[in-house]
């Protein structure tokens, strides 16, 4: 999985890595709220091959958080910028804590 560098846009991309039985599992996650839209990107790579949440579930010991599978097409972002930033922090912390509890390392 290629790392995307978008620092000039201030997008926070989180990368997680775990190796189990010579299986290299990489996960990337982005969550961002703008004035009108919510953007979420979740990608899984197992041994450099693209996968999805179903492929990842085989390597997880606890159920994944709903944020990883939720469809945001009809969701509305918060009205104020401070609430949107707080929501971003809460969601990213939830995902980060989940993958750390699953023994992934942050890269």
N, C-alpha and C positions, 0 to 999 in steps of 0.2 A: 504494500500500500504506500503510495507516495504521500509525503507530508506536504500539505498546502500551506504556503506562507502568505497570510493576508493581514499582516500586522498593520498595514496602512489603513485598513478598514476597521481595525480594532475588533475583529471577530475572534472569539475565543474558541479555538479548536482543541479538544481534548483527545489524546491518543492513549490507549491502554494496550498492554502486551502481556501475554501469558503463554508459557510453553508447557504442554502436557503430552507426555508420551511422544516426543518428537513432533508434535503438532504445534506450529507457531500460530497463535490466535492474536490478531490485531483488531482493535475496535477504535473507530473515530466517531466523535459526537460533537455537534454544534447545535446550540439553541439560541435564538435571537428574536426579540420582539421589536417591530417597528411601529410607527403610528397606526398603520392599517393592516399589517400582516404579522403572522408568526411563522418563523422559519426554523425548521428542524432538519438536521441531516444526521443519519445514523448509518454507518457502514461497517461491515464485518469482513475480514479477510482471514481465511484459514489456509496456511501454507501458500501464501501469495495468490490465492484464488478467491474471487469474490464470493461471499456467502450472504446469508440473511439471519434473522433472529432464530429461525427454525434450526439452522445449522449450528448456531451458537448455544442453543438450549442444551445440547448434548454435553457441553462442558461446564454448565452452571449447576450449582448445588441448591440454590434457592430461586424462587420465582423472580423474574425480572420486573423492574418497576414499570408501571403502566405508561410512563412517559416514552419508553422505547418503542412501544407498539401503537400508541395513540395517533389517530388521524387529526391533524390540526386544520383541515380545510375549512371547516365551519366555525372555528374558534375565533374569538375577537380578542385583541390585545387590550391591556389596561389603558385607561385614558391618560394618565399622567406618566411622564418619563420616569419618575422615581419608582412608581409601582412596576413599570416594565423592567427596569434594571433589577429591582428586588426579585421579581419573578424569575428573571434569568439566573440570578445568583442561587435561588432556591432550587431550581431545576438542575443546574449544573452541579450543585453540591449533592443533590440526591443521587445523580448518576455517578459522580465521582466516588461517593461513599459506598455505593452498591458494588462498583467494580473493585474497589480496594478490599471490601469484605469478601469478594470472590477470589482474592489473591492475585489480581492483576496488578501490574506496575504501571505507573504513569511515565510515558516517554515524551 
